[in-house]
């Protein structure tokens, strides 16, 4: 493994159970599976006769997590149209939420056990969200002072909605 993350334009053509695979401008390589596709252990014969074994660890619908020769790799396979949409889709900004208590899921805010200005210790229960008839205790991620409370008891909250903020 080179340790380099790279994106390649990949061409794949299928004929008589064989795959002709090309990366970027390279010459195509013939890949012949020796067993059923999408099994956890995949064995292939390359065009030059080399045998390759891959272990598929996980597939989430787009990204394959595979292991080859003790190296784990993430492989995302997209159609040209999917890649076009990925290219034009704006990246979601990373927001610092370290001073916030967010709702872990949609539900109803049943308890707020602090007030603005209160000092709380790390691990103190500050609120409870009821979702699917289960109480979800929200605890202070660190010690500090409650700066602002954005919701009130009885509010229906969305997942990741701000409930309160620390100084």
Helices and strands as residue ranges (DSSP letters): E 10-15, E 18-23, E 29-33, E 41-46, E 51-59, E 63-68, E 71-76, H 80-88, E 100-102, E 107-112, E 119-120, E 125-131, E 134-139, E 144-149, E 156-157, E 162-166
